[in-house]
């Protein structure tokens, strides 16, 4: 069929489709919006993330993971492995593809509609051919596309928050697993010391130098040490599995030799510059509610908390939706297009004209839609205000716990451990001088080892608190 034989209505439809589709060719980006996510991970965490969409990317990730697992894994290595291999994170990356598809679709012009009505009787025909397009969709397309672009950016921000939270959970799981392993090592020493004491107690009782009660006491120490060691081994196994689950791997891995050393001092409070910890600024500065420095903390959070940025973007999007809703409250359906009609015999010419269809706002004037949009917008503003208060409180709590954890670990490192070592050294001298028994010496050795275990737990708590503070400064998905 050429243009001369093609029905006029069909030619109109073809021409209108061609005209409408020319400017409406919104396309997908080459990176799917992922480059911005990867850039955020590098800037905020100094880590790489990769969206495994091709076999080459998977091969590259496997090679990098093998290199990281080839050596004792530091906490930074663990975070990198998790960001590369965690499948839940990969599933979140697919949200980018879904959101971008919605974005591209929102930038496409609406398809025209071609309607044909044909009837005949006794050689007379009644034919009507109409091509129409949703004019309202054309007029509001820029607004709708801008809204979807905001939603796409919100998805990217949400993924950035998830990346940060995965890093935080991985750091916590890493320190927990490392401390659990070191605890098992020391509890093995406690068990061995208790076992030695139990064997000596049995020999002393056989020689008639000890009572059954004395022997039972040492046997009880040994049994408690065995139970404690088994519990510690179980806790270590669970901690390693939790870490492996976050890492997204099913392969053997080796942790670092020991927990990182405790820093000599804590970092200054957030947004207070170089103010020394323990100074007046700590109580009335950036971490003091309503204090002069609280404005600096607020600005820091507004500039850096990803979840607060997401909420602000949502408020902007809702403001645009509210404007769009108010603009279209009376006319929600508006279709228009050319039409041609033939009434009579086949020799009668077509009558041409146009058709307009709109919804008459008699019963529904759009007021409920406007009220709903206004309420949603006001709700988002209120939630944002509450989120700012909660973020400030969260940072203050995190910093207080971080500072307290450092103080506890430092006290154990600088005072309690040296004191227990000094007591053990004195007891060795007293034992050599036959002033105390071997059982007293073993009891002091157990106490010294117990102090080491306490310090391991305190050191673990400090590094977890440090990670929690970093997360509080970056953003929490629970508040998005």
Secondary structure, 3 states (H helix, E strand, C coil): CCCCCCCHHHHHHHHHHHHHHHHCCCCCCCCCCHHHHHHHHHHHHCCCCCCCCCHHHHHHHHHHHHHHHCCCECHHHHHHHHHHHCHHHHHHHHHHHHHHHHHHHHCCCCCCEEEEEEEEECCEEEEEEEEEEEHHHHHHHHHHHHHHHHHHHHHHHHHHHHHHHHHHHHHHHHHHHHHHHHHHHHHHHHHHHHHHHHHHHHHHHHCCCCCHHHHHHHHHHHHHHHHHHHHHHHHHHHHHHHHHHHHCCCCCCCECCCCCCCCCCCCCCCCCCCCCCCCHHHHHCCCCCCCCCHHHHHHHHHHHCHHHHHHHHHHHHHHHHHHHHHHCCCCCCEEEEEEEEEEECCCCCCEEEEEEEECCCCCCCCHHHHHHHHHHHHHHHHHHHHHHHHHHHHHHHHHHHHHHHHHHHHHHHHHHHHHHHHHHHHHHHHHHCCCCCHHHHHHHHHHHHHHHHHHHHHHHHHHHHHHHHHHHHHCCHHHC
